[in-house]
Amino acid sequence: MILALAGGVGGAKLAAGLAAVLPPQELAIVVNTGDDFEHLGFRISPDIDTVTYTLAGIANRELGWGIAGESWAFMDQIARIGGESWFRLGDRDLATHVERTRRLRGGESLTDVTAALATAHGIAHRIVPMADDPAPTIVHTDEGALAFQDYFVRRQCAPALTGLNLAPDVAPSAAFSALIDDPALAAVILCPSNPYLSIDPIFALAGARERLRARGVPIVAVSPIIGGKAVKGPAAKIMAELGVPVSSAGIAAHYGAMLDGLVIDETDRAGADAIIGPRLLITQTIMRSDADRAQLATDVIGWLRREWTLDPSDPISGVKKA
C-alpha cells in the first residue's frame, strides 16, 4: 500500500495520477488540513476539496481550485449586500461546505464526512484528513501573525513569511494513524505540494514524523521546484524569504533525514550533483494532462520497485528499504 501525503493543486495532480494506476486497496491519500477554517458560518477544507474534486474529474483546472463550470450567484449576492467576498465559494462548491458543516455539527468526524463526500463523487480511493481536530497553521510575517487564509487568499501571500506555527499537540486522525501502522504500508510519497504550507503540517502532528520514519519504508518526494521556480503557488517565494536555495537541492535539505528519495524534473538535471542525501529519479514532473499525471505516478512507482527491495509476489506491498 502506498501512502501519499498531499496538499492542494500540485498534490492533487499526482494523487490523481496515482489513483489512475493503483487500485483503491493499494493507495491512501492523507491530506493537509492546516488551512481549514470557518467562513460565512461554513467549515471549509480547501485541500481536501481540491483533492476530492480532482479525483472526481470535476476540478477547475484553470483556477486550480473549485469546480469546473462554476457559477457565482451566491458570492455576487454576498458582495452586493456587503458581506465578506474575499474567499470565493462557487454555487456548486457551496453545497460541499453546507453538507460538511451539517454533518460535523451533527457529530460526525471530518474523516467520516470526507469519506462520505468522496463516495458521493464516485471515488473509490481513500482520502483521509491528516487530523479530525482543528490543526490550524499560523503564518508569521513581516506584518505580524496571520491566520492561514488571511495570508494565502486575502493577502495573496504578499507579506514576507518569517516562520510558521503548526499543530504539534494535535493527534493524527485515527484513520491516518491506522495507515501509519498498517502492516501493508510499502512506501510514502510526498506529492509536489508546498513543503512548508502543506507537507510540514502533516509531519508536525503529534508523533507523525517519528512514526512514519520508524516504519522503515522508503519515503520519497516529488520536488515542487522546477528550474528555480514553483509550478504554482508561493513555495519559491517562501524559500527565498527563509534564505533557502530555490532549487530541488533546497527541497532535499528542507526534508533532510525524512527523505530516502527525491524526484526532480529533467530541467534540473544539471544541478543534480548539488543534491546531497536522497537517491534521485530524474524524469518529467510537469503535469499538464491526465496522461502526464499517470506517467509520473508510473515513473515513481517503477522507481520504488527498482531502487528498493520488493516482495516479488506483490508489485507494491512488501517494499522495504534496501
Backbone torsions as a table, in degrees:
resi	resn	phi	psi	omega
1	MET	NA	132.6	177.4
2	ILE	-96.5	133.3	174.6
3	LEU	-107.9	114.9	178.5
4	ALA	-102.1	131.6	175.4
5	LEU	-105.2	129.9	-170.3
6	ALA	-144.0	153.1	166.6
7	GLY	-105.0	-131.8	-175.8
8	GLY	-88.2	-111.5	-164.2
9	VAL	-57.4	-59.5	-177.7
10	GLY	-62.9	-41.4	178.3
11	GLY	-64.8	-39.4	-179.3
12	ALA	-64.6	-36.7	179.8
13	LYS	-62.0	-48.5	-180.0
14	LEU	-69.5	-36.9	176.6
15	ALA	-57.2	-40.8	178.1
16	ALA	-66.3	-38.4	176.7
17	GLY	-63.5	-42.9	178.0
18	LEU	-63.9	-40.6	178.9
19	ALA	-65.4	-26.2	179.7
20	ALA	-74.7	-23.6	-174.7
21	VAL	-116.0	-7.7	179.2
22	LEU	-119.0	139.6	175.9
23	PRO	-69.6	158.8	-175.4
24	PRO	-54.4	-35.9	-177.8
25	GLN	-72.6	-12.3	-176.9
26	GLU	-105.2	8.1	-178.3
27	LEU	-145.6	133.9	169.1
28	ALA	-132.9	139.5	-177.2
29	ILE	-116.0	114.6	176.8
30	VAL	-97.9	127.7	-169.5
31	VAL	-115.7	140.0	176.3
32	ASN	-59.0	136.5	172.6
33	THR	-122.4	13.4	179.9
34	GLY	-65.3	-19.1	178.6
35	ASP	-100.3	8.2	175.3
36	ASP	-65.7	147.5	176.8
37	PHE	-162.5	172.1	175.4
38	GLU	-103.1	131.6	-177.6
39	HIS	-144.0	130.8	-177.8
40	LEU	54.4	29.5	178.8
41	GLY	84.8	1.8	-177.6
42	PHE	-109.1	147.4	175.0
43	ARG	-86.5	114.9	-174.7
44	ILE	-107.5	132.0	176.3
45	SER	-126.0	81.2	-170.0
46	PRO	-58.5	-45.9	-176.2
47	ASP	-70.3	-40.5	176.7
48	ILE	-59.2	-43.1	-178.8
49	ASP	-67.0	-39.2	178.8
50	THR	-63.3	-43.4	177.7
51	VAL	-64.1	-44.2	-179.3
52	THR	-62.4	-49.3	-178.9
53	TYR	-64.1	-35.8	-179.6
54	THR	-67.7	-47.2	178.6
55	LEU	-65.2	-28.8	178.9
56	ALA	-79.9	-9.7	179.4
57	GLY	77.4	21.9	-178.0
58	ILE	-120.1	8.2	-176.6
59	ALA	-67.7	148.6	174.4
60	ASN	-81.2	100.4	-174.8
61	ARG	-71.0	-27.4	-179.4
62	GLU	-69.9	-47.2	180.0
63	LEU	-78.3	-32.8	-174.5
64	GLY	88.5	1.1	176.8
65	TRP	-153.0	163.3	178.3
66	GLY	77.6	-168.2	-173.3
67	ILE	-109.4	139.7	178.9
68	ALA	-63.2	146.2	177.9
69	GLY	68.0	27.1	-174.8
70	GLU	-70.1	154.7	169.5
71	SER	-116.0	163.6	-167.8
72	TRP	-131.7	29.0	-177.4
73	ALA	-60.1	-40.9	-179.3
74	PHE	-61.2	-49.6	-177.6
75	MET	-68.0	-36.8	177.8
76	ASP	-61.2	-39.8	179.9
77	GLN	-72.3	-38.2	175.9
78	ILE	-57.4	-47.0	179.5
79	ALA	-63.2	-38.4	-177.0
80	ARG	-63.9	-34.8	-177.9
81	ILE	-95.9	9.6	173.5
82	GLY	88.9	14.9	178.5
83	GLY	-81.6	175.2	-180.0
84	GLU	-75.5	120.8	-177.4
85	SER	-122.8	12.8	-176.9
86	TRP	-73.4	-25.3	176.7
87	PHE	-107.5	108.4	-169.5
88	ARG	-81.5	129.6	175.9
89	LEU	-122.5	113.6	178.4
90	GLY	-70.0	163.0	-175.3
91	ASP	-63.0	-43.1	178.8
92	ARG	-73.7	-39.7	177.4
93	ASP	-60.1	-36.2	-179.0
94	LEU	-57.2	-34.5	179.3
95	ALA	-59.6	-37.0	177.5
96	THR	-60.4	-46.0	-175.6
97	HIS	-71.0	-36.0	176.2
98	VAL	-62.9	-47.0	-177.6
99	GLU	-69.7	-40.7	177.4
100	ARG	-60.4	-46.4	-178.1
101	THR	-62.8	-42.7	179.0
102	ARG	-59.9	-45.8	-177.5
103	ARG	-68.4	-41.6	179.8
104	LEU	-64.6	-41.9	178.4
105	ARG	-68.0	-21.8	176.0
106	GLY	-83.6	-0.7	174.8
107	GLY	104.6	-1.5	177.3
108	GLU	-74.6	153.6	177.0
109	SER	-81.8	160.1	176.1
110	LEU	-61.4	-34.9	176.6
111	THR	-59.3	-47.8	-178.4
112	ASP	-66.6	-40.2	179.9
113	VAL	-65.5	-43.1	179.6
114	THR	-61.2	-43.5	178.9
115	ALA	-63.7	-40.9	-179.7
116	ALA	-65.0	-41.2	179.7
117	LEU	-68.3	-38.5	177.2
118	ALA	-62.4	-45.0	178.8
119	THR	-61.1	-40.3	179.3
120	ALA	-61.9	-27.8	178.7
121	HIS	-91.5	6.5	177.4
122	GLY	78.7	21.3	-178.5
123	ILE	-93.0	124.6	-179.9
124	ALA	-92.3	-25.4	-178.8
125	HIS	-74.6	152.5	-176.9
126	ARG	-79.9	125.6	171.4
127	ILE	-114.3	118.6	-169.3
128	VAL	-124.4	126.1	174.2
129	PRO	-68.6	145.2	-179.0
130	MET	-63.1	-30.9	-178.8
131	ALA	-146.6	148.0	172.9
132	ASP	-87.7	-31.3	177.5
133	ASP	-85.3	155.2	177.6
134	PRO	-57.3	135.4	179.8
135	ALA	-139.0	62.4	-169.8
136	PRO	-69.9	139.4	172.0
137	THR	-88.3	126.5	175.3
138	ILE	-106.6	129.8	-176.0
139	VAL	-101.9	121.8	174.8
140	HIS	-91.9	130.3	-175.1
141	THR	-134.4	176.2	176.3
142	ASP	-69.9	-4.8	175.8
143	GLU	-109.5	8.3	-178.6
144	GLY	106.7	-174.6	-178.1
145	ALA	-79.5	136.3	-179.6
146	LEU	-129.0	140.2	168.1
147	ALA	-61.0	150.5	-170.2
148	PHE	-54.0	-51.0	-175.6
149	GLN	-71.3	-24.5	172.0
150	ASP	-63.6	-41.1	177.4
151	TYR	-71.2	-49.6	-166.8
152	PHE	-78.3	-41.0	-175.3
153	VAL	-106.3	-56.1	-176.4
154	ARG	-60.4	-43.5	-178.3
155	ARG	-100.2	-0.2	175.9
156	GLN	54.6	35.1	177.4
157	CYS	62.2	20.8	-177.7
158	ALA	-68.1	-41.5	179.0
159	PRO	-63.1	146.6	177.9
160	ALA	-72.8	127.5	179.8
161	LEU	-78.8	131.4	178.2
162	THR	-115.2	-16.0	179.3
163	GLY	176.1	174.5	-178.3
164	LEU	-135.3	142.5	165.2
165	ASN	-103.6	117.8	179.3
166	LEU	-100.7	-152.7	-172.9
167	ALA	-133.6	65.4	-176.3
168	PRO	-68.4	-13.8	179.5
169	ASP	-92.9	-2.5	179.9
170	VAL	-94.2	133.7	-178.8
171	ALA	-78.9	148.6	169.7
172	PRO	-58.5	152.7	174.3
173	SER	-58.1	154.6	179.5
174	ALA	-58.2	-36.0	180.0
175	ALA	-67.9	-42.5	177.1
176	PHE	-63.7	-44.1	179.3
177	SER	-59.4	-42.2	179.0
178	ALA	-64.9	-35.9	178.0
179	LEU	-66.5	-38.8	177.5
180	ILE	-60.2	-40.4	-176.1
181	ASP	-87.4	-6.6	-175.5
182	ASP	-60.4	123.4	178.7
183	PRO	-58.5	-22.9	-179.0
184	ALA	-80.9	-6.5	-179.2
185	LEU	-59.3	123.2	-174.7
186	ALA	-109.8	-34.0	-177.4
187	ALA	-165.0	157.0	176.5
188	VAL	-118.2	128.9	177.7
189	ILE	-114.0	122.4	174.0
190	LEU	-89.6	109.5	-177.8
191	CYS	-65.9	162.9	-176.2
192	PRO	-76.6	56.2	173.9
193	SER	-92.9	170.9	178.4
194	ASN	-62.8	120.0	-177.4
195	PRO	-60.8	-35.9	-174.2
196	TYR	-81.4	-42.2	-172.6
197	LEU	-94.9	-19.1	-174.7
198	SER	-118.9	-43.0	-176.2
199	ILE	-89.6	-43.4	179.2
200	ASP	-56.4	-39.9	177.2
201	PRO	-59.7	-31.4	177.3
202	ILE	-70.8	-48.1	178.7
203	PHE	-61.3	-30.9	-173.1
204	ALA	-74.5	-17.0	179.9
205	LEU	-57.9	151.4	-173.6
206	ALA	-51.4	112.2	175.2
207	GLY	79.0	-5.8	-172.6
208	ALA	-63.8	-49.1	-178.4
209	ARG	-58.7	-49.3	-176.3
210	GLU	-65.9	-41.2	-178.5
211	ARG	-68.6	-39.1	177.2
212	LEU	-64.0	-44.9	-178.8
213	ARG	-65.9	-36.3	-177.7
214	ALA	-69.5	-17.9	179.7
215	ARG	-66.7	-22.5	176.4
216	GLY	76.3	10.4	176.4
217	VAL	-91.2	156.0	180.0
218	PRO	-64.7	136.7	174.1
219	ILE	-115.3	116.6	-176.8
220	VAL	-125.2	149.3	-179.4
221	ALA	-123.5	148.2	169.1
222	VAL	-100.0	120.8	-175.9
223	SER	-65.2	133.3	175.2
224	PRO	-85.9	0.0	-178.7
225	ILE	-104.8	127.2	178.2
226	ILE	-131.9	122.5	178.7
227	GLY	59.5	35.5	178.4
228	GLY	77.1	11.8	-179.7
229	LYS	-135.5	154.3	171.4
230	ALA	-82.6	140.3	177.4
231	VAL	-60.2	-39.9	177.5
232	LYS	-156.6	145.9	175.1
233	GLY	91.8	-177.4	-169.6
234	PRO	-94.4	16.7	-175.5
235	ALA	-57.1	-46.3	-178.4
236	ALA	-64.4	-42.6	178.2
237	LYS	-60.0	-44.7	-179.7
238	ILE	-64.1	-44.4	179.8
239	MET	-59.4	-44.0	178.9
240	ALA	-63.0	-41.1	-179.5
241	GLU	-66.5	-29.5	179.5
242	LEU	-91.5	1.5	178.4
243	GLY	76.5	22.8	179.2
244	VAL	-98.0	135.9	177.3
245	PRO	-55.1	130.7	-179.4
246	VAL	-83.8	81.6	-174.5
247	SER	-162.3	170.2	174.7
248	SER	-65.3	-28.5	174.3
249	ALA	-62.8	-38.1	176.5
250	GLY	-65.8	-36.8	176.4
251	ILE	-64.3	-44.8	179.4
252	ALA	-61.2	-42.4	-180.0
253	ALA	-65.7	-37.4	-179.6
254	HIS	-64.4	-46.8	-179.6
255	TYR	-74.2	-29.2	173.4
256	GLY	56.6	-130.5	-173.4
257	ALA	-70.0	-9.5	176.3
258	MET	-70.1	-18.4	-167.2
259	LEU	-104.2	129.8	171.3
260	ASP	-98.9	-28.4	-177.2
261	GLY	-148.5	152.1	179.5
262	LEU	-135.3	132.7	177.5
263	VAL	-101.9	124.1	-179.8
264	ILE	-124.0	160.7	-177.9
265	ASP	-80.0	154.7	176.9
266	GLU	-53.4	-32.6	179.9
267	THR	-56.1	-31.1	-174.0
268	ASP	-100.1	15.6	-179.2
269	ARG	-56.2	-41.0	-176.0
270	ALA	-63.3	-26.5	-179.3
271	GLY	-97.3	10.0	-175.1
272	ALA	-62.7	-32.6	-178.0
273	ASP	-64.7	-19.8	-179.8
274	ALA	-80.8	-8.1	-178.5
275	ILE	-88.5	115.3	-174.2
276	ILE	-105.9	128.4	172.7
277	GLY	116.0	-79.2	-171.8
278	PRO	-74.6	154.2	168.6
279	ARG	-65.7	152.8	-174.8
280	LEU	-118.0	142.6	165.0
281	LEU	-120.4	124.8	178.3
282	ILE	-108.6	117.9	-176.8
283	THR	-158.0	178.1	175.3
284	GLN	-74.4	123.8	-180.0
285	THR	-113.8	-7.9	175.7
286	ILE	-72.5	128.5	-175.6
287	MET	-113.9	90.3	-178.9
288	ARG	-89.8	-19.3	-174.2
289	SER	-141.0	169.7	175.1
290	ASP	-60.6	-37.3	179.1
291	ALA	-64.1	-39.1	177.3
292	ASP	-62.7	-41.4	-179.6
293	ARG	-62.4	-47.5	-179.3
294	ALA	-65.9	-36.6	-179.6
295	GLN	-67.5	-42.7	177.9
296	LEU	-63.2	-42.7	177.2
297	ALA	-59.3	-43.8	178.7
298	THR	-62.9	-41.5	179.0
299	ASP	-62.3	-44.4	-178.0
300	VAL	-66.9	-43.8	179.4
301	ILE	-65.0	-42.4	177.1
302	GLY	-60.9	-38.7	177.3
303	TRP	-63.6	-44.0	177.0
304	LEU	-58.7	-40.1	179.8
305	ARG	-66.3	-39.3	-177.4
306	ARG	-76.1	-42.2	-168.6
307	GLU	-89.5	-20.9	179.3
308	TRP	-122.4	147.5	-175.2
309	THR	-66.5	134.2	-178.4
310	LEU	-114.1	157.3	163.4
311	ASP	-80.5	111.9	-174.0
312	PRO	-63.2	-15.7	179.8
313	SER	-78.1	-11.8	-178.1
314	ASP	-143.0	123.8	-174.1
315	PRO	-69.1	-17.6	-179.6
316	ILE	-120.5	-59.0	-177.3
317	SER	-60.5	142.0	177.6
318	GLY	95.5	6.8	174.7
319	VAL	-64.9	133.1	177.7
320	LYS	-130.3	156.3	174.6
321	LYS	-63.7	136.1	179.5
322	ALA	-72.2	NA	NA
